[in-house]
Amino acid sequence: MARLNCLHLIPQLELPILILAGSQDLSSTPERMRTIHAAAKNSTFVEINPGTHMMAMEQPDSVAKALLDFRNTVDLGE
């Protein structure tokens, strides 16, 4: 997975994208996540601090807030 590079495909995505970055994530660093954010037309970038690669387990309240805030900005066409 570390060598998989799909960055060139990201600009084709039209759906809303939430990009969560953990400030202390050593594998999916905030810098790498900002690169994805820059490539995605319709993305929201949120950095969680403190946050590691396992931030959903270590910072569940912060992750849940980011997900709910993002969800509230997305038009689901209901």
ChimeraX attribute file (.defattr): number of C-alpha atoms within 10 A of each C-alpha:
attribute: neighborCount
match mode: 1-to-1
recipient: residues
	/A:1	4
	/A:2	6
	/A:3	5
	/A:4	6
	/A:5	8
	/A:6	8
	/A:7	11
	/A:8	10
	/A:9	10
	/A:10	14
	/A:11	14
	/A:12	10
	/A:13	13
	/A:14	11
	/A:15	11
	/A:16	16
	/A:17	16
	/A:18	17
	/A:19	19
	/A:20	22
	/A:21	24
	/A:22	24
	/A:23	19
	/A:24	17
	/A:25	17
	/A:26	10
	/A:27	11
	/A:28	16
	/A:29	16
	/A:30	21
	/A:31	11
	/A:32	12
	/A:33	18
	/A:34	18
	/A:35	12
	/A:36	19
	/A:37	21
	/A:38	15
	/A:39	17
	/A:40	23
	/A:41	16
	/A:42	14
	/A:43	18
	/A:44	17
	/A:45	18
	/A:46	20
	/A:47	18
	/A:48	19
	/A:49	14
	/A:50	13
	/A:51	20
	/A:52	20
	/A:53	16
	/A:54	11
	/A:55	21
	/A:56	15
	/A:57	11
	/A:58	13
	/A:59	16
	/A:60	12
	/A:61	12
	/A:62	17
	/A:63	21
	/A:64	12
	/A:65	11
	/A:66	20
	/A:67	15
	/A:68	11
	/A:69	11
	/A:70	18
	/A:71	13
	/A:72	10
	/A:73	10
	/A:74	11
	/A:75	8
	/A:76	7
	/A:77	4
	/A:78	3
